[in-house]
Amino acid sequence: MSKVAIAQIKSSINKEENLRTAVSMIEQAGRGGAELISFPEFLMAFSPASQTPEDLAKIAEAVDGHFISTLREAASKNRIAVLATIYETAPNPNRVFDTAVWLDALGDIAMSYRKVHLYDAFGFKESDKFEPGNAVPPPVTSGECRFGVMICYDVRFPEMARMLTLQGANVLLVPAGWVQGDLKLDHWQTMIKARALENGCYVIAPGQTGNIYIGHSMVADPLGRMIVDLGEREGLDFADLDSKLISETRTRLPLLANRRADVYARSRNTDLP
């Protein structure tokens, strides 16, 4: 059994203010006995529509910059793993990477992932400010769990969740800033449950609240049951991840074992352009 903390915050435009909030939440999660705390997308700062790509790029940092270095100290001090998100500097001076960074309980950087699928949908165009990543790192092992990481819009692409699961993930982490809009909460809830159910895994989905975001940070279990939903409030909640439930679910509902990879392989060249 592993205990995780899920953080729901309303990031301000002030990077240092958000950093102080994150350190405080790491301390709180550590006192609560969590082995991991997962933060939402855009932890570093809220980027309003009026902010230019050039101005956003000015607050971006390297993965070994001040923001992550401060969180590394907090992770080590509190003996807790941390999944945090930053605006990472990119080769294009007018773009940034939307990056998730895994810090282990010793404060070491175990993994970083640059968001692959940019949210160019529903009137948004993240590609005006962001540079897409082009690789998905393998799951990170922590105790009995193997954590695959996606970011927000990635959850709409089931092939990415399945790929991570086939690489051994039994927990999917999906930090998000899910934008408000018609049916958007329904979409969010449905996809979190679906990714959990179809892969027989936990899905931990911390989200932004306030500003333009829906909140509703969630944890779904391997049978698609919602066991945490923070609504629209800021704060922390906790969930216990039961590796036995994962094993039992994958035995009783063997979706991974019942895949017909031989058939899929014969059809792989029939994708629409």
Secondary structure, 3 states (H helix, E strand, C coil): CEEEEEEEECCCCCHHHHHHHHHHHHHHHHHCCCCEEECCCCCCCCCCCCCCHHHHHHHCECCCCHHHHHHHHHHHHHCCEEEEEEEEECCCCCCEEEEEEEECCCCCEEEEEECCCCCCCCCCCHHHCECCCCCCCCCEEECCEEEEECCHHHHHCHHHHHHHHHCCCCEEECCECCECCCCHHHHHHHHHHHHHHHHCCEEEECEEEECCEECCCEEECCCCCEEEECCCCCEEEEEEECHHHHHHHHHHCCCCCCCCHHHHHHCHHHCCC
